[in-house]
Amino acid sequence: MSTEQKQKRILLVGRSGCGKTTLADTITHGSATYHKTQAITRVGNFIDTPGEYMENPNYYRGIILHAYDADLVIFMIPAGDTTTIFPPSFGNSLNREVIGVVSKVDTGKDVEAPRRNLKLAGATKIFEISVHDQESLNSLCDYIYS
């Protein structure tokens, strides 16, 4: 990546266990080790939010505030998740481009419900990824850093 690409800041938002930290670690370091995100942290150029920030409406202000420090926001929902924690059009409140990521597609679980929920939340473009599939990660990175 060029220096300019490394400086682009990306805010990751989604429920606990959807793969936000794993995605950030894999793109930044090439691999990931699982650890529970307890507070908003930086992983390279990613702003990684705890799942509780989206699971509890009292923390929405934290998401909105940190979106101002980002160039791009990624909403994440894992394959097979038929429910959503994102209010309709929540992305419109962030004043940044919002894209969606359906994670864990290597599990073979349904991706249509997550895609539909990401679109309803305000994601303008949706990617299906697995951290074990370099091609899907390259597609996401090409978009992020273009």
C-alpha positions in Angstrom: 0.0 0.0 0.0 1.1 3.5 -0.6 1.6 6.0 2.2 -1.7 7.7 1.2 -3.6 4.5 1.4 -2.3 3.7 4.9 -3.5 7.1 6.1 -7.2 6.4 5.1 -9.1 5.8 8.3 -11.8 3.1 8.4 -14.4 2.8 11.2 -15.6 -0.8 11.8 -19.1 -1.2 13.2 -21.1 -4.4 14.0 -22.2 -6.7 16.7 -19.8 -8.7 19.0 -18.2 -11.6 17.2 -19.0 -10.4 13.6 -15.3 -10.3 12.7 -14.3 -6.6 13.0 -11.1 -7.1 14.8 -10.2 -10.2 12.8 -10.7 -8.2 9.6 -8.6 -5.3 10.8 -5.8 -7.5 12.0 -5.8 -9.6 8.8 -5.6 -6.6 6.5 -3.1 -4.7 8.7 -0.9 -7.6 9.9 -1.7 -10.5 7.5 -3.1 -12.7 10.3 -5.3 -12.3 13.3 -5.4 -13.5 16.9 -8.8 -13.3 18.6 -9.2 -10.9 21.5 -12.3 -9.2 22.8 -12.3 -5.5 22.0 -13.1 -3.7 25.2 -12.9 -0.1 24.0 -12.5 1.7 20.8 -9.0 0.9 19.6 -6.8 1.5 16.5 -5.5 -1.3 14.4 -3.3 0.2 11.8 -5.7 2.6 9.9 -8.8 0.9 11.3 -10.9 2.3 14.2 -12.2 -0.9 15.8 -15.4 -0.5 17.9 -16.7 -2.9 20.5 -19.9 -4.7 19.5 -21.6 -3.2 22.5 -21.5 0.2 20.9 -24.0 -0.9 18.3 -25.8 -3.3 20.6 -26.8 -0.6 23.0 -28.5 2.6 21.6 -27.0 4.6 24.5 -23.6 4.2 22.7 -24.7 5.3 19.3 -23.3 8.8 20.0 -19.8 7.1 20.3 -20.2 5.6 16.8 -21.4 8.9 15.4 -18.5 10.8 17.0 -15.8 8.4 15.8 -17.2 8.5 12.3 -16.0 12.1 12.1 -12.5 10.8 12.5 -12.9 8.3 9.7 -12.9 8.5 5.9 -15.1 5.4 5.4 -17.4 3.4 7.7 -17.9 -0.3 7.3 -21.0 -2.0 8.8 -20.5 -5.7 9.3 -22.9 -8.6 9.7 -21.8 -12.2 9.6 -23.3 -14.7 7.1 -26.3 -16.5 8.6 -27.3 -13.7 10.9 -31.0 -13.1 10.1 -31.4 -10.2 12.6 -29.9 -6.8 12.6 -28.7 -4.3 15.2 -28.6 -1.5 12.8 -31.6 0.9 12.8 -33.0 1.7 9.3 -30.9 4.3 7.5 -28.4 4.6 10.5 -25.6 5.2 8.0 -27.2 8.5 7.0 -26.4 9.9 10.4 -22.7 9.3 10.0 -21.9 11.9 7.3 -19.4 9.5 5.7 -19.6 6.9 3.0 -20.9 3.7 4.5 -20.3 0.3 2.9 -21.4 -3.1 4.1 -19.4 -6.4 4.7 -21.0 -9.8 5.0 -18.3 -11.6 6.9 -17.7 -15.3 7.5 -19.0 -16.3 4.1 -16.8 -19.4 4.2 -19.3 -20.9 6.7 -21.7 -21.5 3.8 -24.5 -19.7 5.7 -27.1 -17.5 4.2 -25.9 -14.1 2.9 -29.2 -12.7 1.6 -30.6 -11.6 5.0 -27.3 -9.8 6.0 -27.1 -8.1 2.6 -30.7 -6.9 2.9 -30.1 -5.6 6.4 -26.9 -3.8 5.4 -28.7 -2.1 2.6 -31.6 -1.1 4.9 -29.0 0.3 7.4 -27.6 2.6 4.6 -24.7 0.7 3.1 -24.1 1.9 -0.4 -22.0 -1.1 -1.5 -21.8 -4.6 0.0 -18.9 -7.0 0.0 -19.0 -10.7 0.9 -15.7 -11.7 2.5 -13.8 -14.4 4.4 -10.5 -13.7 6.1 -9.5 -17.1 4.7 -10.1 -16.0 1.1 -7.5 -13.6 -0.2 -9.5 -12.7 -3.3 -12.4 -11.4 -1.3 -10.1 -9.4 0.9 -8.3 -8.0 -2.2 -11.7 -6.9 -3.6 -12.5 -5.1 -0.4 -9.1 -3.5 -0.1 -9.2 -2.4 -3.7 -12.4 -0.5 -3.0 -11.3 0.9 0.4 -8.0 2.2 -1.0 -9.1 3.5 -4.4 
